Amino acid sequence: MKSFLPLILFCLLIGCVNIQMNGPTSNQNDKYQIDERLLGTWQLKQLIVTNQLMAIDTNKYYLKITPQGFVYNLEVNTCGLLDWEFNGNELTAEGISCTRVCCDGRFDKNSEYLNYIGTYQLNETSEQLTVTSSNGISKIILKRIENENNAW
């Protein structure tokens, strides 16, 4: 039994990390409920900061929404929202967790405005998503990607 103790502790640790990174299981708190129309992969089409259209390479930036959470990419790193909650169409989160591969903003300074915490609004066909940041500085317009296998 003593030789299995490290293995048991390792499995418990992996399970806790998995719950933290992937969000809750279906029988946990209702705050993690997402409008099913938002699920899928979205590609950036426009970034508007303080009412000005910003120059940004829209082919590089994606947002993936799953029942477990939100993942998006910056210029180099990938980020996810921590302890998020939807209240109507307003998304809040306790924080953002990002990889630290390198230095975002070296070549695309406008990627720093990609903030997906805020108000979500779908168009009538659910093919365009507008996210207005909670601080009101940026508005992100995304289009749904038909074939999610082609996404990042």
N, C-alpha and C positions, 0 to 999 in steps of 0.2 A: 504494500500500500504506500509505503514511504517513497518508493521510486516513481509512483504515479502522481504525486503531489505537484511537481513542477508542470507536468502536462495538464493537470486539471486547472491550475492557476493560469496557465497560458491560454487555455480555451475560454475561461471566464473573462480574461482581459480582452481577447479578440471579440467576444460577444458584446462586451460593453462598448468597444470602439465602433463596432458595426452599428449598434443602435444609435450612437452619437452622430456618426457620419451619414447614415441612411434615413434618419428620422424615426418616427415611432412605428410600431406595428399597428395593425388595424384595430386592435382592441384598446389602444391607449387613447389619450385625450382627443376630443373632437376638434380642438383648435387647429389640427393639421389637415382639416378638410379643404380640398381644392375643387373649384368648379371644373368639372371634367372637360369643358371646352378649352381650358387653358393647357391641358396636358399635351405634350409633344415637344418638338424642337422648333425653335424660332430663330430666324436670321435677321440681323440688324439691317434696316433699310435707311433710316435717318436718325441723326442725333441732333437735337436742338438744345442749345444752352443759352439761357437768358434771351430767349426769342430769336436767336441767330442759328441758322443751319450751319453745322460744323462739317469741315472736310475730314472724312474718316473712311478708311477702306472697309466698306460694308460687307465684303466677302469673307472677312476674317472673324467676325464676331457672332456668337451663337448663345442662346439661352435654352436650356433643356429643363422642362418642368415635368416631374414625375409625381406620383402620389407620395413618394418619400422626400421630395424636396426640390430645390432649385440649384442648378449648376450652370455656371457661365464662364466664358474665357475672357481674359484681357489680352494685351499684346503678346505676352509670354506665358503668364501664369493662368491657372484655373481656380475658380472660387466657388464656394457654396455658402448658402445662408444657414446660420445656426439658430436653433430654437425659434423657428418662424411661426407666424400665425396669420390667418386670413380672417378679417372681420368685414364682411360684405365684400367690397372690391378693394379694400385697403390691406396691403401686406406689410407686416411689421416683422422685425427680426432682432434678436439680441446681439447679433454680430455677424461678421463675415469671416470665413476661414479661407485663406488662399495658399496655394503652393508658393514656394520661394525659389523658383528655378533661376530667375534673373531679375532684371530690372525693367518693369513695365514703364512705358512712356519715353523710351529712348528715341524711337522713330515715330511713334504715333501719340503725341501729347494728349489728344482728345479722348483716348481710351480711359483716362482717369475719371471721366464723367459717366461711365457706365455703372449706374447704380439702380438696381432692380427692386429696391425697397421703396414702396409708394403705392399709388393708385393704379389699378389695372383696368383697362377698358378695351373690350373687343368690338370690332365692327359687326355689322349685321350678319355677315357670312362666316364669322369667326376665323377669317383668314388674315386679319391684321390686328395686332395687339399694340396698344399705346400704354407705356408705363411713364407716369409722371412722378419724379422722385419726391420723397416726403419733404425734402428741403425746398422744393419748388424750383430748383436751379435747372434741372435737365428734364427733357422729354425724349423718350426713346420709342421709336416706331419700328416694329418688327413684323416680318411676314412669316406665316407658317410654311415650313418645308414639307412638301408632299411626301417625299421619300426620306424617312428618318435614317435610313441606312447610309445615306450620303453625307450626313452631318458629322461633325467632328467627334 
